Amino acid sequence: MRPVPHATSLRRAPVQRRSAERLARILDACAELLDEVGYDDLSTRAVAERAGVPIGSVYRFFGNKRQMADALAQRNLERFSERVTERLKVTGEQGWRHAMDVVLDEYLDMKRTAPGFSLVDFGNQIPVGARRAEPNHRVADRLTDLLSLYLGRDTDEDLRRTFLIAVETADALVHLAFRISPEGDERVIGELREMLRAYLARVLD
């Protein structure tokens, strides 16, 4: 079953499999409609119709579209973490530079292909257009916990601060790359890779 958002983002957490599947359909429909109509024209009724569920099912989980978009952002983070973990398992131990490339490549792929991701990603642009700091802290903490064992490093405040700075830098430059080009300007992304390698080498080498 696909991951569902953390219960704190929901009015009611799904207990049964059928309820979890209904929630997944609602979030899938929300993501599709975000790409089609944007956040301003998104409505809970349209999401219910697209998902093929009663409007009451949407309100069982969410009070408004803002909460729904936030739940989608949290699900995006879960899927991103799973993708990075799976890829690192397949490729095996190849050092932190490889791990950094995996993290960035998986993020860029989701940015280009995952429905609704370009608008809400991990919550950085909810409401759409606003840049918020809190989601980057969540992403940095998740990456620290995920990569510390892979890197053979203790999870301490220095490592958390390092990953937070890396995430903040990547967020700003990826945002720039996708402002320049719909698919992400490769020159900007190349510069980002070099900056991350130079910065992380001071701590991880």
Rosetta blueprint (number, residue, H / E / L):
1 M L
2 R L
3 P L
4 V L
5 P L
6 H L
7 A H
8 T H
9 S H
10 L L
11 R L
12 R L
13 A L
14 P L
15 V L
16 Q L
17 R H
18 R H
19 S H
20 A H
21 E H
22 R H
23 L H
24 A H
25 R H
26 I H
27 L H
28 D H
29 A H
30 C H
31 A H
32 E H
33 L H
34 L H
35 D H
36 E H
37 V H
38 G L
39 Y L
40 D L
41 D L
42 L L
43 S L
44 T H
45 R H
46 A H
47 V H
48 A H
49 E H
50 R H
51 A H
52 G L
53 V L
54 P L
55 I H
56 G H
57 S H
58 V H
59 Y H
60 R H
61 F H
62 F L
63 G L
64 N L
65 K H
66 R H
67 Q H
68 M H
69 A H
70 D H
71 A H
72 L H
73 A H
74 Q H
75 R H
76 N H
77 L H
78 E H
79 R H
80 F H
81 S H
82 E H
83 R H
84 V H
85 T H
86 E H
87 R H
88 L H
89 K H
90 V H
91 T H
92 G L
93 E L
94 Q L
95 G L
96 W H
97 R H
98 H H
99 A H
100 M H
101 D H
102 V H
103 V H
104 L H
105 D H
106 E H
107 Y H
108 L H
109 D H
110 M H
111 K H
112 R H
113 T H
114 A L
115 P L
116 G L
117 F H
118 S H
119 L H
120 V H
121 D L
122 F L
123 G L
124 N L
125 Q L
126 I L
127 P L
128 V L
129 G L
130 A L
131 R L
132 R L
133 A L
134 E H
135 P H
136 N H
137 H H
138 R H
139 V H
140 A H
141 D H
142 R H
143 L H
144 T H
145 D H
146 L H
147 L H
148 S H
149 L H
150 Y H
151 L H
152 G L
153 R L
154 D L
155 T L
156 D L
157 E H
158 D H
159 L H
160 R H
161 R H
162 T H
163 F H
164 L H
165 I H
166 A H
167 V H
168 E H
169 T H
170 A H
171 D H
172 A H
173 L H
174 V H
175 H H
176 L H
177 A H
178 F H
179 R H
180 I H
181 S L
182 P L
183 E L
184 G L
185 D L
186 E H
187 R H
188 V H
189 I H
190 G H
191 E H
192 L H
193 R H
194 E H
195 M H
196 L H
197 R H
198 A H
199 Y H
200 L H
201 A H
202 R H
203 V H
204 L H
205 D L
